[in-house]
Amino acid sequence: MGSIVAIVGRPNVGKSTLYNRLVGFRDAITDDFSGVTRDRKYGFCEWNGKRFTVVDTGGFVPSSKDVFEAAIRQQARIAIEEASVILFMVDAQTGITDLDEELAKLLRRSSKPVFVVVNKVDSFRNQMDANEFWSLGFPNTFFIASITGSGTGDLLDAVTEQITEEPPLETDLPKFAIIGRPNVGKSSLTNALLGEERNIVTPIAGTTRDPIHSVYNKFGKQFILIDTAGIRKKTKVEEDLEFYSVMRAIRALEESDVCLLVLDATQGIEAQDLHLLRLAQKRHKGVVILVNKWDLIEKETNTARDYEADIKKRIAPFDDVPILFISALDKQRIFQAVEAALHVYENRQRKIKTSELNELMLEIIERTPPPSVKGRYPKFKYVTQLPTHYPSFAFFVNNPNWVRDTYVQFLENQLRQHYDFKGVPIEIYMRAK
């Protein structure tokens, strides 16, 4: 399961700058996802061979000062509960404030590793002046300048020592995670699939992981269902629900093969839905989109067709995704959703012979050659599927820099047109021959 490192602290101490620094190493990072819940950010970092998710808890700006400080404290509580490591960020230039003291008291009660990160220390003299931060009572205190990166290497060394990567769940069964925003019907879908006859559900022995894992074994179908629906019980505050939902979704998504992204038909696809989809895409997970509460929609002849077209427009260019209209309450098309998820799981494992690939793709390239770049033409020599756990292909070419992104998208579209990769992200690499 993916480890989460959360950056907490009061405003204007440099949390976002540190976040950008951690997820900005050229050789370490895949991508970052911003804009979820008022610009809260989630990204991936890799250091010393360990991969983890970085969460910037900034971005929430209530109107009143009292509500503001309460929101900061609440986000710290969520980070304590959900994160593996907590980075408590303070500002060397302003010194210790009352809010820093309050957050320190809260974090000292946590059993999670807490690192005090004293920012804006860009000289030895500044570090001597910042020694007051040892009084916060945390043995792990680091002095950094996030804007230049000074000191962040030592910080990351210490963070990765605290991260223990759990081995993946040992099973040959497909693993499906139900993800989505709060109140879209994840809990109803889980209950509809598992049913009331508990003898068809076997909890996995020895697991203490959160989310909950159950074995579905019904109608000749068997798979692991990873349920994230329990987040609604944590709090009634909408902002906190959003924070919980994404952190739980990240953890569930990491172990899954296919994500069932549940939407609310009455609300349509929203920003957080798109970010969860991109998160699954970047982690090379299969995706099935389930539009729940379809029974509440007034329908005309082309309602479903138009709704699906709008979703595909919003999720482009990765729009080769199964979209099903369901009602978990009425159990409408929920077993078709299972069939779709199993089909996407098979697509994710699809392997194509190298000889077959070359015969097809080189002919397509010859028929529709790539455009020139400054008068130079890319010449493709060879293509093969890489031995990864998701569909990825290497195209060998005389100069990869001459291949435009639009042509890479063209090659992906051709692969999808000739082979069934529906619901599965495809990765294409250009390599020098």
LINNOR-V752733 format. One record per pair of residues at least 12 apart in sequence whose ideal C-beta (glycine too) atoms are under 8 Angstrom apart, sorted by the first residue. I is the first residue (numbers start at 1). J is the second residue. D is the distance in Angstrom with one decimal. If there is no record, write none. Layout:
<<I;J;D> <I;J;D>>
//
This chain:
<<1;166;5.0> <1;209;6.3> <1;251;5.4> <1;254;5.4> <1;255;5.5> <2;51;7.5> <2;52;6.7> <2;53;5.4> <2;250;5.9> <2;251;5.9> <2;253;7.8> <2;254;3.6> <3;50;7.8> <3;52;4.3> <3;53;7.0> <3;84;4.2> <3;85;7.3> <3;163;4.6> <3;164;7.8> <3;165;6.9> <4;52;6.9> <4;53;4.9> <4;54;8.0> <4;55;5.9> <4;82;6.2> <4;83;4.6> <4;84;5.6> <4;85;7.9> <4;247;6.2> <4;250;6.6> <4;251;7.1> <5;22;7.9> <5;45;7.5> <5;52;5.4> <5;53;7.0> <5;54;5.2> <5;55;7.1> <5;83;6.4> <5;84;6.7> <5;85;4.7> <5;86;7.7> <5;87;6.5> <5;159;6.0> <5;163;7.8> <6;55;4.7> <6;57;6.0> <6;79;3.7> <6;82;7.3> <6;83;3.8> <6;85;7.6> <6;86;5.5> <6;87;7.0> <7;19;5.9> <7;54;7.0> <7;55;6.9> <7;56;5.3> <7;57;6.2> <7;58;7.7> <7;87;4.7> <7;89;5.9> <7;117;7.9> <8;57;5.3> <8;72;7.8> <8;75;6.4> <8;76;4.7> <8;79;5.1> <8;86;6.1> <8;87;7.1> <8;88;5.8> <8;89;7.0> <8;103;6.8> <8;107;7.7> <9;72;8.0> <9;88;6.2> <9;89;3.6> <9;90;6.3> <9;100;7.8> <9;103;7.0> <10;72;6.0> <10;97;6.7> <10;99;4.6> <10;100;6.5> <10;103;7.2> <11;58;7.1> <11;61;8.0> <11;68;7.9> <11;72;7.7> <12;91;7.1> <13;89;4.8> <13;90;5.8> <13;91;4.3> <13;119;5.7> <14;89;6.4> <14;91;7.0> <14;119;4.2> <14;120;6.6> <14;146;4.9> <14;147;7.3> <15;56;5.6> <15;57;7.1> <15;58;4.7> <15;89;5.3> <16;41;7.2> <16;56;5.7> <16;58;5.5> <17;119;7.7> <17;146;4.3> <17;147;5.6> <18;87;7.3> <18;89;6.5> <18;117;6.8> <18;119;6.9> <18;144;7.5> <18;146;4.1> <18;152;7.4> <19;32;8.0> <19;41;5.8> <19;43;7.0> <19;54;5.9> <19;56;3.9> <19;58;8.0> <21;146;5.2> <21;147;8.0> <21;149;5.6> <21;152;5.7> <22;43;7.4> <22;45;5.0> <22;54;5.0> <22;152;7.2> <22;156;7.3> <23;43;3.5> <23;44;6.7> <23;45;5.5> <23;54;5.7> <25;45;7.4> <25;47;7.9> <28;45;6.1> <28;46;4.5> <28;47;6.3> <29;43;6.7> <29;44;6.0> <29;45;5.9> <29;46;7.0> <30;44;5.0> <30;282;5.9> <31;43;6.8> <31;44;6.8> <31;282;5.1> <32;44;7.5> <33;275;5.2> <33;278;6.1> <33;279;5.8> <33;282;7.8> <35;271;6.0> <35;275;6.5> <36;242;7.4> <36;246;5.8> <36;271;6.9> <36;272;5.2> <36;275;4.5> <37;59;7.2> <37;60;7.7> <37;239;6.6> <37;242;4.2> <37;243;6.5> <37;246;7.3> <37;272;6.8> <38;59;4.8> <38;60;5.8> <38;61;7.3> <38;239;7.8> <39;58;7.7> <39;59;3.9> <40;55;7.5> <40;56;6.5> <40;57;6.7> <40;58;7.1> <40;59;4.6> <40;60;7.3> <40;243;7.0> <40;246;7.8> <41;55;7.4> <41;56;4.3> <41;58;7.9> <41;59;7.4> <42;54;7.3> <42;55;5.6> <42;56;7.8> <42;246;6.5> <42;250;6.7> <42;275;7.9> <42;279;7.2> <44;282;7.7> <45;156;7.8> <47;156;4.5> <47;157;7.6> <47;159;7.4> <47;160;5.2> <48;156;7.4> <48;157;6.8> <48;160;4.5> <50;160;4.7> <50;163;5.3> <50;165;6.3> <51;165;7.8> <52;84;7.3> <52;85;8.0> <52;159;7.8> <52;160;7.8> <52;163;5.7> <53;250;5.4> <55;79;7.3> <55;83;7.0> <55;247;6.8> <57;75;4.5> <57;76;7.6> <57;78;7.9> <57;79;6.1> <57;243;7.7> <60;72;7.7> <60;75;6.8> <60;239;6.2> <69;99;5.9> <69;102;7.8> <71;239;7.1> <72;99;6.9> <72;103;7.3> <73;102;6.6> <73;103;6.9> <73;106;6.4> <74;237;7.2> <74;240;6.1> <75;240;7.9> <75;243;6.8> <76;103;5.5> <76;106;5.5> <76;107;6.7> <77;106;6.9> <78;240;6.2> <78;243;5.4> <78;244;6.5> <78;247;7.3> <80;106;7.4> <80;107;6.9> <80;110;4.5> <80;112;5.9> <82;244;7.2> <82;247;4.4> <82;248;7.4> <82;251;7.8> <83;112;6.5> <83;247;7.8> <84;112;7.0> <84;113;7.8> <84;162;7.1> <84;163;6.0> <85;112;6.8> <85;113;5.0> <85;115;7.1> <85;159;5.4> <85;162;5.1> <85;163;6.6> <86;107;6.4> <86;110;7.0> <86;112;5.6> <86;113;7.0> <86;114;4.8> <86;115;7.2> <87;115;5.4> <87;117;5.1> <87;155;7.7> <87;159;7.6> <88;103;6.5> <88;104;7.2> <88;107;5.7> <88;114;5.6> <88;115;6.8> <88;116;5.1> <88;117;6.6> <88;138;7.2> <89;117;4.7> <89;119;5.9> <90;116;6.5> <90;117;7.2> <90;118;5.6> <90;119;6.9> <90;133;6.0> <90;136;7.8> <91;118;7.9> <91;119;5.8> <91;120;5.9> <92;118;5.1> <92;119;6.5> <92;120;4.8> <92;121;4.9> <92;126;5.9> <92;127;7.9> <92;129;7.0> <92;130;4.1> <92;133;7.6> <92;143;7.3> <93;120;5.1> <95;132;6.4> <96;132;6.1> <96;133;6.6> <96;135;7.2> <96;136;6.9> <100;136;7.3> <101;136;7.7> <104;136;4.6> <104;137;6.8> <104;138;7.5> <107;138;7.7> <108;137;6.1> <108;138;7.6> <113;140;7.2> <113;162;4.4> <114;138;5.6> <114;140;7.0> <115;138;7.3> <115;140;4.6> <115;141;7.4> <115;142;6.1> <115;155;6.7> <115;158;6.4> <115;159;6.8> <116;133;6.0> <116;136;5.9> <116;138;4.7> <116;140;6.8> <116;141;4.2> <116;142;7.1> <117;142;5.5> <117;144;6.0> <117;155;6.5> <118;130;5.1> <118;133;5.0> <118;141;6.5> <118;142;6.9> <118;143;4.8> <118;144;7.0> <119;144;6.0> <119;145;7.0> <119;146;5.4> <120;145;6.3> <120;146;7.9> <120;147;8.0> <121;143;4.1> <121;144;6.3> <121;145;5.8> <121;150;7.6> <121;151;7.1> <122;145;4.3> <122;148;6.7> <122;150;6.5> <126;143;7.9> <127;143;4.8> <130;143;6.0> <140;158;6.3> <142;154;6.3> <142;155;4.6> <142;158;7.1> <166;209;7.7> <168;255;6.3> <169;204;7.3> <169;207;7.7> <169;213;7.0> <169;224;6.9> <169;255;6.0> <171;204;8.0> <171;224;6.2> <173;215;7.2> <173;222;5.9> <173;223;5.3> <173;224;5.2> <174;223;4.3> <174;224;6.9> <174;257;5.3> <174;258;6.7> <174;341;7.4> <174;342;6.5> <174;345;4.4> <175;223;7.0> <175;224;4.4> <175;226;6.2> <175;255;6.0> <175;256;4.9> <175;257;4.9> <175;258;7.6> <176;223;5.7> <176;224;6.9> <176;225;5.7> <176;226;6.7> <176;256;6.3> <176;257;7.1> <176;258;5.1> <176;259;7.6> <176;260;5.9> <176;341;5.2> <176;345;7.9> <177;211;7.6> <177;226;4.2> <177;228;6.8> <177;249;7.7> <177;252;4.1> <177;253;5.7> <177;255;7.3> <177;256;3.6> <177;258;7.5> <177;259;5.1> <177;260;6.9> <178;190;6.1> <178;225;7.1> <178;226;7.0> <178;227;5.9> <178;228;6.1> <178;229;6.7> <178;252;7.9> <178;260;4.9> <178;262;6.3> <179;228;5.9> <179;249;4.3> <179;252;6.3> <179;253;6.3> <179;259;5.4> <179;260;7.0> <179;261;5.8> <179;262;7.2> <179;276;5.7> <179;280;7.7> <180;245;7.5> <180;249;7.7> <180;261;5.8> <180;262;3.7> <180;263;6.8> <180;273;7.0> <180;276;7.0> <181;242;7.2> <181;245;6.0> <181;264;7.4> <181;270;7.0> <181;272;5.3> <181;273;6.5> <182;231;6.5> <182;232;5.9> <182;238;7.6> <182;241;4.3> <182;242;7.0> <182;244;8.0> <182;245;5.4> <183;232;7.2> <183;264;7.1> <184;262;4.8> <184;263;6.1> <184;264;4.4> <184;267;8.0> <184;292;5.9> <184;293;7.9> <185;262;5.8> <185;264;7.0> <185;292;4.0> <185;293;6.1> <185;328;4.9> <185;329;7.6> <186;227;7.5> <186;228;6.5> <186;229;4.2> <186;262;5.3> <187;229;3.7> <187;230;7.8> <187;232;7.0> <188;292;7.5> <188;328;3.8> <188;329;5.8> <189;229;7.9> <189;260;7.6> <189;262;6.2> <189;290;7.1> <189;292;6.6> <189;326;7.6> <189;328;4.1> <189;334;6.7> <189;337;8.0> <190;225;6.9> <190;227;4.8> <190;229;5.2> <191;328;7.7> <192;328;4.7> <192;329;7.7> <192;331;5.1> <192;334;5.3> <193;216;6.3> <193;225;6.6> <193;334;6.1> <193;338;7.1> <194;214;6.2> <194;216;6.7> <194;225;7.1> <195;218;7.5> <200;216;7.6> <200;217;5.9> <200;218;5.2> <201;214;5.0> <201;215;6.5> <201;216;7.1> <201;217;7.8> <202;214;7.4> <202;215;4.6> <202;217;7.2> <203;215;7.7> <204;224;7.4> <210;230;7.9> <210;248;7.6> <210;251;7.5> <211;226;5.4> <211;227;5.5> <211;228;4.6> <211;230;7.1> <211;248;6.1> <211;251;6.9> <211;252;4.8> <212;226;7.6> <212;227;4.8> <212;230;6.9> <213;225;7.3> <213;226;5.7> <213;227;7.7> <214;227;6.7> <216;338;7.8> <219;335;7.1> <221;338;5.9> <221;342;6.7> <223;338;7.9> <223;341;7.6> <223;342;7.1> <223;345;7.9> <226;252;4.8> <226;255;6.5> <226;256;5.7> <228;245;7.4> <228;248;4.6> <228;249;6.0> <228;252;4.8> <231;244;4.4> <231;245;5.3> <231;248;5.4> <242;272;6.7> <245;272;7.8> <246;272;7.2> <246;275;7.7> <246;276;7.3> <249;276;5.8> <249;279;7.4> <250;279;7.0> <253;276;7.9> <253;279;6.4> <253;280;5.9> <253;283;6.2> <253;285;6.2> <254;283;7.1> <256;285;5.9> <257;285;6.8> <257;286;6.1> <257;345;5.4> <257;348;6.4> <258;285;6.5> <258;286;3.7> <258;287;7.1> <258;288;6.4> <258;341;5.0> <258;344;5.1> <258;345;5.3> <258;348;7.2> <258;423;7.4> <259;276;7.7> <259;280;4.5> <259;285;5.2> <259;286;6.9> <259;287;5.4> <259;288;7.4> <260;288;5.3> <260;290;5.7> <260;337;6.7> <260;341;6.1> <261;273;6.6> <261;276;6.0> <261;277;6.0> <261;280;7.2> <261;287;6.1> <261;288;7.1> <261;289;5.1> <261;290;6.9> <262;290;5.0> <262;292;5.3> <263;289;6.5> <263;290;6.9> <263;291;5.0> <263;292;6.6> <263;311;7.9> <264;292;6.3> <264;293;5.8> <265;291;4.9> <265;292;6.3> <265;293;4.6> <265;294;5.0> <265;296;6.4> <265;297;5.2> <265;307;7.7> <265;325;7.1> <266;293;5.8> <266;296;5.6> <266;297;7.1> <268;310;7.4> <269;310;7.7> <269;311;5.4> <269;314;5.3> <269;315;7.4> <274;314;6.6> <274;315;6.8> <277;289;7.7> <277;315;5.9> <277;318;7.6> <280;425;7.9> <281;318;5.4> <281;425;4.7> <282;425;7.9> <284;388;7.9> <284;389;7.6> <284;390;3.8> <284;425;5.3> <284;427;6.8> <285;425;7.6> <286;341;7.5> <286;344;4.0> <286;345;6.1> <286;347;7.0> <286;348;4.8> <286;423;5.1> <286;424;5.1> <287;318;8.0> <287;321;5.2> <287;344;7.1> <287;423;5.4> <287;424;7.8> <287;425;7.8> <288;321;7.1> <288;322;4.9> <288;324;7.1> <288;337;6.6> <288;340;5.0> <288;341;5.1> <288;344;5.8> <288;423;5.8> <289;311;6.5> <289;315;7.9> <289;321;5.7> <289;322;6.9> <289;323;4.7> <289;324;7.3> <290;324;5.5> <290;326;5.3> <290;337;5.5> <291;307;6.9> <291;311;7.6> <291;323;6.7> <291;324;7.0> <291;325;4.8> <291;326;6.8> <292;326;5.6> <292;327;6.8> <292;328;5.6> <293;327;6.5> <293;328;7.9> <293;329;7.6> <294;325;4.2> <294;326;6.1> <294;327;5.2> <294;332;6.8> <295;327;4.1> <295;329;6.8> <295;330;5.5> <295;332;6.6> <304;325;5.6> <307;325;7.4> <308;323;5.0> <311;323;5.8> <317;409;6.2> <318;425;6.3> <320;416;5.3> <320;421;6.9> <320;422;5.4> <320;423;7.1> <321;422;7.1> <321;423;5.2> <322;340;4.4> <322;343;7.5> <322;344;6.6> <322;422;6.1> <322;423;5.2> <324;336;5.9> <324;337;5.3> <324;340;6.0> <340;423;7.4> <343;422;7.3> <343;423;7.5> <344;422;6.7> <344;423;3.6> <344;424;6.2> <347;391;7.8> <347;420;5.6> <347;421;5.3> <347;422;5.9> <347;423;6.2> <347;424;4.8> <348;389;7.9> <348;390;5.9> <348;391;6.9> <348;423;7.9> <348;424;4.7> <350;391;6.4> <350;419;6.6> <350;420;7.1> <350;421;6.7> <350;424;8.0> <351;385;6.3> <352;385;5.4> <352;419;6.3> <354;383;7.7> <354;384;4.7> <354;385;7.0> <357;383;5.1> <357;384;6.6> <357;385;6.5> <357;393;7.4> <358;382;6.5> <358;383;5.7> <358;384;7.9> <360;418;6.1> <361;380;7.9> <361;383;4.9> <361;395;7.7> <361;411;7.1> <361;414;7.0> <361;415;7.6> <362;380;6.5> <362;383;7.0> <364;411;8.0> <364;414;5.3> <365;380;5.0> <365;411;7.9> <368;410;7.2> <370;402;7.6> <370;403;6.0> <370;404;7.0> <370;407;4.5> <371;404;6.4> <371;407;6.9> <372;402;7.8> <373;401;7.5> <373;402;4.4> <373;404;6.8> <376;399;7.2> <376;402;5.4> <377;402;7.2> <378;397;4.9> <378;398;6.4> <378;399;6.4> <378;400;8.0> <378;402;4.3> <378;403;5.0> <378;407;7.9> <379;397;6.5> <379;398;4.7> <380;395;5.9> <380;396;7.1> <380;397;5.1> <381;396;4.9> <381;397;6.8> <381;398;7.4> <381;433;4.5> <382;395;7.7> <382;396;4.3> <382;433;6.6> <383;395;5.0> <383;396;7.1> <386;429;7.5> <388;427;7.7> <390;424;6.9> <390;425;6.8> <390;427;6.9> <391;421;5.7> <391;424;5.9> <391;425;7.8> <391;426;5.0> <391;427;7.3> <392;426;7.2> <392;427;4.0> <392;428;7.4> <392;429;6.9> <393;415;7.0> <393;426;7.2> <393;427;7.4> <393;428;5.3> <393;429;7.1> <394;429;4.9> <394;430;8.0> <394;431;5.2> <395;411;6.8> <395;428;6.6> <395;429;7.2> <395;430;5.6> <395;431;7.0> <396;431;5.2> <396;432;7.4> <396;433;4.0> <397;430;5.7> <397;431;7.3> <397;432;7.1> <397;433;6.1> <398;432;7.3> <398;433;6.0> <399;432;6.7> <400;430;3.6> <400;431;6.4> <400;432;5.8> <403;430;5.0> <408;428;5.4> <408;430;7.2> <411;428;5.9> <412;426;5.2> <412;428;5.8>>
//
